[in-house]
Amino acid sequence: MSVPSSKKITLILGAELDKLVTLPWTWLTLIGTFIINLLLAAAFTSVGLQGAAGTQSILNIGLASMGYLQAGFLILGILAACSEYTGGQIRTTLTTIPWRGFQLSMKLLALAVITIPAAFIIAASGVLYTFIRMRDTAVGFEINTMIEALAGATGYLTLTALLSAAMGALLRRTTPALVILLGYYFVVSPLTKDFLPGLKKYFPDTVGNYMYMPPSPDEINVLTPLQGTGILMLWTLIFIIVAIVFYRRRDA
């Protein structure tokens, strides 16, 4: 089968982007994540205001909700990949777009196009709220440090959404994908944080922390933000390649 031309690839990307934009769950997930993040930011900021003045970091408190915020982007990625299987629309999609590898790649690219600005806005809203509430009592920060932290948070949430979408494409069912990923990120990973620490720091959820959160002074053998980004990109790429291979070889 011939490779689609650049025009066809553009049309496929536009079609996948249109499907995601018109999917109600996309906006419900993002709006819900935004609201929950503000509530968590308010809670963490209130706790921070009760601490010692001048010792609290605005960035650390503003990004403290990231551990919970990632759930929204896990759900977003899974829904983006699995929504067409629910009603059988995937058959129509594959009939219209027979280039399966390109179709899934464009779906993931469309997801990234939506996720990047959404992740930045949501992450920045928590930092902005904390800054407004604590600007007179907390430790200040340089603008470059804030930009790097927000860029890292945006990258982490985007890669998390893409990884979860690849898992959704592999399993093709929303519930199993949610159980596996949410179970790993919120149950298995916290319970195993003290086991094999030398290897644990290379796992997807752990390396993501290095992308936006500066390590504590007593940490040793930590990864740099660039190293964390590279490792998480590798994890995501592996899942995407496996998803594309299975997607091309099996029936809809």
Secondary structure, DSSP 4 states (H G I P E B T S, - for coil): -PPPPHHHHHHHHHHHHHHHHH-HHHHHHHHHHHHHHHHHHHHHHHHHHTS-TT--BHHHHHTTTHHHHHHHHHHHHHHHHHHHHHTTHHHHHHHH---HHHHHHHHHHHHHHHHHHHHHHHHHHHHHHHHHHHTTTSB---HHHHHHHHHHHHHHHHHHHHHHHHHHHHH--HHHHHHHHHHIIIIIHHHTTTSSHHHHTTSHHHHHHHHHSPPPTT--SPPPHHHHHHHHHHHHHHHHHHHHHHHHHS--
